[in-house]
Amino acid sequence: MTPYEIEIILHYFCLGSKDHPDISRNPPVWRPTIDGLCSSGILACVEGLTDVAYRITEKGCAYVEHVCAVQVPVCKWVQPPGGNALI
């Protein structure tokens, strides 16, 4: 999962009533990314006359919940190999 994909997923999770801004900007990465997210079942194309073209699915919501459950990394100070050598 790329940061761009995660950003799009989070956009539809948090702001589902508005399409992602790149839908109108249409950068080269947009179409393959949105197609991949839809084919994986994370997003779905909205049919009919609506204000949005895509929506997050239950699978997408579950993905966001899993991302949010990941612990923030912490730094752990350790003694370097070789004893008292300064780095």
Sine and cosine of phi, psi and omega as CSV:
sin_phi,cos_phi,sin_psi,cos_psi,sin_omega,cos_omega
0.00,0.00,0.78,-0.62,0.00,-1.00
-1.00,0.00,0.34,-0.94,0.08,-1.00
-0.85,0.53,-0.57,0.82,0.02,-1.00
-0.90,0.43,-0.69,0.72,0.05,-1.00
-0.88,0.47,-0.70,0.72,0.01,-1.00
-0.88,0.48,-0.66,0.75,0.01,-1.00
-0.88,0.47,-0.66,0.75,0.03,-1.00
-0.91,0.42,-0.71,0.71,0.02,-1.00
-0.86,0.51,-0.72,0.69,0.01,-1.00
-0.90,0.44,-0.58,0.82,0.05,-1.00
-0.86,0.51,-0.78,0.63,-0.04,-1.00
-0.94,0.34,-0.44,0.90,0.09,-1.00
-0.94,0.34,-0.71,0.71,-0.09,-1.00
-1.00,0.04,-0.57,0.82,-0.10,-0.99
-0.80,-0.60,0.77,0.64,-0.09,-1.00
-0.87,0.49,-0.26,0.97,-0.01,-1.00
-1.00,0.08,-0.07,1.00,0.02,-1.00
-0.75,-0.66,0.68,-0.74,0.08,-1.00
-0.94,0.33,0.40,-0.92,0.05,-1.00
-0.88,0.47,0.63,-0.77,-0.02,-1.00
-0.84,0.54,-0.47,0.88,-0.02,-1.00
-0.94,0.33,-0.20,0.98,0.06,-1.00
-0.89,0.45,-0.55,0.84,0.03,-1.00
-1.00,-0.07,-0.52,0.86,0.04,-1.00
-0.95,0.33,-0.58,0.81,0.05,-1.00
0.79,0.61,0.84,0.54,0.08,-1.00
-0.92,0.39,0.33,-0.94,-0.04,-1.00
-0.82,0.57,-0.49,0.87,-0.02,-1.00
-0.98,0.21,-0.29,0.96,-0.11,-0.99
-0.87,0.49,-0.85,0.53,-0.13,-0.99
-0.86,0.51,-0.78,0.63,0.01,-1.00
-0.90,0.45,-0.54,0.84,-0.01,-1.00
-0.93,0.36,-0.75,0.66,-0.04,-1.00
-0.92,0.39,-0.60,0.80,0.05,-1.00
-0.89,0.45,-0.66,0.75,0.02,-1.00
-0.91,0.41,-0.66,0.75,0.02,-1.00
-0.91,0.40,-0.58,0.81,0.03,-1.00
-0.95,0.30,-0.68,0.74,-0.01,-1.00
-0.93,0.38,-0.44,0.90,0.04,-1.00
-0.99,0.11,-0.13,0.99,0.04,-1.00
1.00,0.06,0.19,0.98,0.00,-1.00
-0.99,0.12,-0.62,0.78,0.12,-0.99
-0.87,-0.50,0.33,-0.94,0.05,-1.00
-0.71,-0.71,0.58,-0.81,0.07,-1.00
-0.96,0.27,0.72,-0.70,-0.01,-1.00
-1.00,0.01,0.80,-0.60,0.00,-1.00
-1.00,0.00,0.49,-0.87,0.09,-1.00
1.00,0.05,-0.11,-0.99,-0.03,-1.00
-1.00,0.09,0.97,-0.26,0.03,-1.00
-0.66,-0.75,0.11,-0.99,0.02,-1.00
-0.99,0.13,-0.22,0.98,-0.03,-1.00
-0.79,-0.61,0.45,-0.89,0.02,-1.00
-1.00,-0.07,-0.42,0.91,-0.05,-1.00
-0.72,-0.70,0.40,-0.92,0.06,-1.00
-0.62,-0.79,0.42,-0.91,0.05,-1.00
-0.99,0.16,0.57,-0.82,0.00,-1.00
-0.99,-0.13,0.06,-1.00,0.09,-1.00
-0.87,0.49,-0.63,0.77,0.04,-1.00
-0.88,0.47,-0.66,0.75,0.04,-1.00
-0.89,0.45,-0.67,0.74,0.04,-1.00
-0.90,0.44,-0.64,0.76,0.04,-1.00
-0.90,0.44,-0.63,0.77,0.04,-1.00
-0.87,0.49,-0.72,0.69,0.01,-1.00
-0.88,0.48,-0.67,0.74,0.03,-1.00
-0.87,0.49,-0.64,0.77,0.03,-1.00
-0.92,0.39,-0.67,0.75,0.04,-1.00
-0.88,0.48,-0.67,0.74,-0.01,-1.00
-0.92,0.39,-0.40,0.92,-0.02,-1.00
-0.99,0.12,-0.19,0.98,0.00,-1.00
-0.93,0.36,0.75,-0.66,0.01,-1.00
-0.93,0.36,0.58,-0.82,0.10,-1.00
-0.96,0.30,0.75,-0.66,-0.01,-1.00
-0.89,0.46,0.51,-0.86,0.05,-1.00
-0.84,-0.55,0.43,-0.90,0.05,-1.00
-1.00,0.06,0.67,-0.74,0.02,-1.00
-0.81,-0.58,0.87,-0.48,0.02,-1.00
-0.99,0.16,0.75,-0.66,-0.01,-1.00
-0.73,-0.68,0.35,-0.94,0.10,-1.00
-0.97,0.23,0.82,-0.57,0.01,-1.00
-0.93,0.38,0.40,-0.91,0.06,-1.00
-0.87,0.49,0.59,-0.81,0.02,-1.00
0.99,-0.14,0.08,1.00,0.11,-0.99
1.00,0.09,-0.87,-0.48,-0.16,-0.99
-1.00,-0.03,0.26,0.96,-0.03,-1.00
-0.90,0.43,0.71,-0.70,0.05,-1.00
-1.00,0.08,0.59,-0.81,0.00,-1.00
-0.97,-0.24,0.00,0.00,0.00,0.00
